[in-house]
Each structure stands twice: as C-alpha cells, then as structure tokens.
C-alpha cells in the first residue's frame, strides 16, 4: 500500500484485499412463553405518575379509568 499519491479534488483508488477474521462476538437469544394464569380473570393496569399528573385539577379519580387499556 506504499507509494499511493493522494491529491486534493481528485479521486484516488487504492487496491487492497480484506481477509475475513475470526469470530469476535456471539449472541444467544433465549425466549420463553409468558406465564398466564388461566384461573384468574382479574384485569390490572398501572397508571404512570406522568399520566396521573396530566389529569385536570378537580376531576374525580374515576377519570383514570379512561386512561386504562382493558
């Protein structure tokens, strides 16, 4: 790669060959089915503090029901 002239405002081609190296990293992915309780029909949800704080002042806490996904 020696003796390559590089000039401004011109394209310079540099012939080179790349070789494949060894494996440096590996990723293992393990999946699992979520646990579903088939005997319980309760629906729960959580309301983040930011959502709670966005409620207009003077409203009833029951307006939170509209924020939940059933």
C-alpha positions in Angstrom: 0.0 0.0 0.0 3.0 2.3 -0.1 3.6 4.9 -2.8 0.0 6.0 -3.3 -0.3 9.6 -4.3 -3.4 11.4 -2.9 -4.3 14.8 -4.4 -7.0 17.3 -3.4 -10.1 17.4 -5.5 -9.3 14.1 -7.2 -10.4 10.5 -6.7 -7.7 8.1 -5.6 -8.1 4.4 -6.0 -6.2 2.2 -3.5 -6.3 -1.5 -4.4 -6.4 -3.7 -1.3 -7.7 -7.0 -0.2 -9.6 -7.7 3.0 -9.4 -11.0 4.7 -12.1 -12.5 7.0 -11.0 -12.5 10.6 -12.1 -14.8 13.3 -15.3 -14.7 15.2 -15.1 -11.9 17.8 -18.6 -12.0 19.3 -21.7 -14.2 19.6 -25.2 -13.6 20.7 -27.5 -16.2 22.2 -31.2 -15.4 22.4 -33.5 -17.4 24.7 -37.2 -17.0 24.6 -39.9 -18.2 27.0 -43.7 -18.0 26.9 -45.2 -15.6 29.3 -46.9 -17.1 32.3 -50.7 -16.9 32.0 -52.9 -17.7 35.0 -56.0 -19.4 33.3 -57.8 -19.5 36.7 -57.8 -15.7 37.3 -59.9 -13.3 35.3 -58.7 -10.1 37.1 -57.7 -7.2 34.8 -55.0 -4.9 36.2 -53.3 -1.8 34.9 -50.8 0.7 36.1 -51.0 4.4 35.6 -47.7 6.2 35.4 -47.2 9.3 37.6 -47.0 11.5 34.4 -50.4 10.3 33.3 -51.9 11.0 36.7 -50.4 14.5 36.8 -51.9 15.3 33.5 -55.5 14.9 34.8 -57.3 18.3 35.1 -57.5 19.6 38.7 -60.8 18.9 40.4 -61.6 15.8 38.4 -62.6 12.6 40.1 -60.1 9.7 40.4 -62.5 7.7 38.3 -61.4 9.6 35.2 -58.3 7.4 35.4 -60.5 4.5 34.1 -60.5 6.3 30.7 -56.7 6.1 30.6 -56.5 2.3 31.1 -56.5 -0.2 28.4 -59.0 -3.0 29.0 
